[in-house]
Amino acid sequence: MSRIAYVNGRYVPHAQACVGIEDRGFQFADGVYEVCEVKGGRLIDEARHMARLDRSLKELRIDHPMPPQALKLVMRQTVSRNRVRDGIIYVQITRGEMRRDFPFPPAGTPPTVVVTARHHDRARIDQLAEQGIAVVTMPDIRWQRVDIKSVALLPNVLAKQAAKEQGGREAWLVDAEGFVTEGASSNAWIVSRDNKLITRPLGTGILPGITRSVVLDLIAAEGLVFEERPFTVEEAYAAREAFVTSASQLVMPVVTIDGRPVGNGAPGLMAGLLRRGYSQMAAVS
Ligand code: PDD
């Protein structure tokens, strides 16, 4: 079955889907995006993703392309037209298309909206979670507003590629003081030797992950011990467990950091508990 994309008001086959060469997303990475998990054809944690999208647009002063209800309808249509049961939906909104010039285009320039959906192999991701993943640390060279989910992801791309070339599936980005900020496309967590769950607090230095926020609710519901504070690479090396969270992988155990085994080198109990508990906490719509 050929894939269908939504582009500026039309549903079109992927091969014919296009935006203009002077789209500001293409020229300046002047746009934002969201990735939402689809499970059994339903959207997971949609309200939180929509709220974050709204915030990203506001922070960059990009107009809403359509009312939220209309966008939700487009997202559902895109999922169903592509017959996605388990996968992800991708929404990108840019400041629109205009002759290349740095300042914003004239008021009223319509934003560009692209929505795509794709299937993913849940069994393969679950299998990966049983093995755990390797992460590689590297300097965080991103801009100072990574709390905005903008499409300007070049440092993340370079970090992920470097991690891949070193046998890792994720890069952990490290700030100038030696603290881990987050993964190149996930939030980073450790479990200390005394069983405290530790992750960096929100701020301009990390993306406010939706999966992170749901895991925090789960931690509160389970009464687990939790500390929201930055942790160093050395602490991570010495941790009992480590894991990452993101919409596409949910809770994914980390078993090595820079080639050193975390804990006993196998996925940890806490990560397993949170991964299993996630579906009870996540909102389905
Ligand atoms: N990435 N941090 C970064 C830098 C991310 O890119 C992501 C998500 C996260 C986790 O956020 P959430 O739990 O809302 O998915 C944290 C998505 C999945 C992506 O870019 O594909």
Residues whose N, C-alpha, C, O or C-beta is under 5 A from the ligand:
A	BS01	PDD	V35 E182 G183 A184 S185 S186 N187 L207 P208 G209 I210 T211 R212 T245 S246 A247 S248
